[in-house]
Amino acid sequence: MAFELTKELTDEIKDLITSKNESRLRNTYNDFHFADLAEILEALNIDEATYLIKVLDTEKTSEALMEVEEDFREDILKKLSAKEIAEELDELDTDDAADIINELPVDRIENVIAEIEDEDHAENIVDLLRYEDDTAGGLMAKELVKVNENWSVTQCLNEIRLQAENVTRVHSIYVVDNSDKLKGRLSLKDLMVAPANFNISQVYIPKVDFVSVTTEDEEVARIMQKYDLEAIPVIDEIGRLIGRITIDDIVDFIKDEAEKDYQLAAGISSDVEADDNIFDLTKARLPWLVLGLFGGLGSVYIMKGFENALENFPILFFFTPLIAAMAGNVGVQSSAIIVQGLANDNVKGSLWDRLIKEVSLSLINGIALGLLVILFGFIVGQESLVSFTIAISMLSVIIIASLIGTFVPIILDKKGIDPAIATGPFITTSNDIFGIFLFFYISKVILGF
């Protein structure tokens, strides 16, 4: 049965915390899944959540801490002593522990690391802190199972049993040489059926996908998605195996990137949450609103330059929102497809081929919509020349908007700028301005005002 956080359950937990009934809390909530426990923590205030963290087993609370919102976790960590934080880190894989260390103030990091009982664990955490967040080194964990190519099958099985004690999930078994350089991977099935006196060099698979410690996180995600990998080994600059990245880390990364891209597309310039303070929310939204304001003012001045058109053909005024809307919609459609293709590395071929394809698609869509406009004009008794002018303008606007929506993300990507920015107000505002200008300019040419 799926967990459901009810008001009754929340009230019960709060009452137990208020009465400091530690034994009841342990007996009841130590058996909860850490994801459900995280949901409970976020339903409490900081003091209550901190108390619950201190009471329950660190094996469970450490995982729950990784599931709660970052800001909430940081507030809890402020309430915990260096020793209490270290106890939580002792239960986590090195990559998660390093993430928590990075959230601490600089003056607390050294004290927390000094309190970690497992010296090897502490050393591995410190090693991970030197890698950039947006690289494979920043994503990887040190925990893995590796065997030497010169070991016998029997020795290998014994070593695997020892190493597996420190690994939460054994996704793969990696094979290294005497210098710890990655040689391949080992199939558990091949290992089980191989004669006991065989060496690992006789049974391992030399073909293995891997990434370098400096590989960008987006490239790691692309490789793991392409080859449907549950885990991928990470090597250093001279080919030594130093860690692995698992699918759960990549899923978290993809989720974070999707949230950032969604906010960029919606016109929010930084990562914010719904419950952030007003200042942070304003800072994230206002720049794009200012862009939209200037775009709107630009449209006003463009229309002002065609006052004669509105005097002689006032009906054009009523079609202005239609033209602007079509320009924005087409631009967003085109840019969304390209941004998705860039993210999945599916944008192939020359720019010339892309140009021909987009123009052809725009012509088909533009002609179809233009004919509908002419049909509408015929039904309502609109002057044929005006309907034709609007149809031609719409066709031109659709072509230009499609080209802008297609090539702006590609150019941004080549410049190292997140192309997702081109799916939001940036592309909509620019297309509105171009669309209105084209509409009135083409109208002026055809109608002769």
C-alpha angles and dihedrals in degrees: 000000000000117000116253122190105219130184089245092056092047092049091049092053092047091051091050090050093047091051090043091232094168097166092055091047092051095045093049107034105032087079094056119108110258092240090055090046089053089054089052092050092054090053090060131071119255096264093048093046091049091050091051091049090054094048102047127069114281091226088069101031094051091061091043090054090058090055100053123087114282096240091049091049091051090053090051092048090055088060095050125082122239090256093050092050090048090054089055092048091051088066097048132083112256095255093055091043090052090051091056092045089054090057093057124093112262093246092059100045096078092047093050094048090049090057095054106110098205103073094194090052091050092048092051092049091051090049091055092052091070094065125089115254093235095056136080087255090060092051102042131096124214094223112102143125116251133170133194118249090228096056121105120242091253094050090045093055091051092049092048090055090053096046095044090065089074097042120084095204126013103215097161143000113227127205122218136176127236090282092053091250114152112255104167144292135288126230112221089216092053090048093052095050097041118104112263093241094055120109120234088243087069097054110029124104111241094200111086133152114232142162133217121247088248096050111124116253093239090056091049090053091048093051094047091047094047095050096033093237126177091198138002128202121237123216131193128234094286097043101264117147107244106158150335138242118220130207094252090061091050092048089054090048093049090048092051092048092048091052091050092048091047091052092047090050089051092051100259113135101200140031108276137158130221092250096049117120122274094252094057092045092049092048090052097047107032099072092060092044088053089051089051091048093054090045090053092048089050090053090050092055091046090054090045089058089059098051091134090061092056091047096050099032107024090168088074088069091065092054094052095090089049093054092045092048093050091049092050095044095048092046093051092047092052095044093047092055093047094046090051090049092050091050091052094039090241099127100106136160132042126316088241092060089048090051093052092047094050094046091049092049091047092051092053093047093041095050092048093050092042091055089051089053091051090048090050091050091051092051095050093041096249120166109271095227091053091050090048090049092052091047093051091045091051092049091052093046092050092052094049094043091050092051092048091047091050104043102034092067091046092051092046090050092051089051091053094251120133103261090208086082087072094064096064139057091318093068095034094052095046092048092049090056095046091043096053092044092051091046095056095037093053090043089054092051095048101035095037104222 
